[in-house]
Amino acid sequence: MSDTPRMEAALLDAPDAGFANIWKVGCELERELTAANAIIRQQQLLDEENLRLTERIKQLEEENDALRADLLLWKESE
């Protein structure tokens, strides 16, 4: 199987309109690629935000643990 089946099919399905068909398929492929790249970029941004939020949650949990430890020491000293 070819690595460009849609382009070849566009030429083979209507050889007399070859360039026009190839142009049309090429434009469709480029639109699909642009849309796929937008989805990938959006996912990358979501992954980055998820990592940032995960780190923030970890930091808040550590701060909470430190505050609890301080509170326990304070209560014990009373």
C-alpha positions in Angstrom: 0.0 0.0 0.0 1.2 3.5 -0.8 2.1 6.0 1.8 -0.1 8.6 -0.1 -3.2 6.5 -0.9 -5.6 9.5 -1.1 -3.4 11.5 -3.4 -2.9 8.5 -5.7 -6.6 7.7 -5.7 -7.4 11.3 -6.7 -5.2 10.9 -9.7 -6.3 7.4 -10.6 -10.0 8.0 -10.2 -10.0 10.8 -12.8 -6.7 11.0 -14.7 -8.0 13.6 -17.1 -8.7 15.9 -14.1 -5.5 14.8 -12.4 -4.0 18.1 -11.1 -7.4 19.5 -10.0 -8.2 16.3 -8.1 -4.8 16.2 -6.5 -5.1 19.9 -5.5 -8.5 19.2 -3.9 -7.2 16.2 -2.0 -4.1 18.1 -0.9 -6.2 21.0 0.4 -8.4 18.6 2.3 -5.4 16.9 3.8 -3.9 20.2 4.8 -7.1 21.2 6.5 -7.2 17.9 8.4 -3.6 18.3 9.4 -4.2 21.9 10.7 -7.2 20.7 12.7 -5.2 17.7 14.1 -2.3 20.0 15.1 -4.7 22.4 16.9 -6.2 19.4 18.9 -2.7 18.2 19.7 -1.6 21.7 20.9 -4.8 22.1 23.0 -4.0 18.7 24.6 -0.4 19.8 25.3 -1.8 23.0 27.0 -4.2 20.9 29.1 -1.3 18.6 30.0 0.8 21.5 31.1 -2.0 23.0 33.1 -2.7 19.6 34.7 1.0 19.3 35.7 1.0 22.9 37.1 -2.2 22.2 39.2 -0.8 18.8 40.4 2.3 20.6 41.6 0.2 23.3 43.3 -1.9 20.6 45.1 1.2 18.9 46.3 2.6 22.2 47.6 -0.7 23.0 49.4 -0.8 19.5 50.9 2.8 19.9 52.2 1.9 23.3 53.7 -1.2 21.8 55.3 0.9 19.0 56.8 3.4 21.6 58.2 0.5 23.7 59.7 -1.0 20.6 61.3 2.4 19.7 62.8 2.8 23.2 64.2 -0.7 23.1 65.6 0.0 19.8 67.3 3.2 21.2 68.8 1.4 24.2 70.0 -1.4 22.2 71.6 1.2 19.9 73.3 3.0 23.0 74.8 -0.2 24.3 76.5 
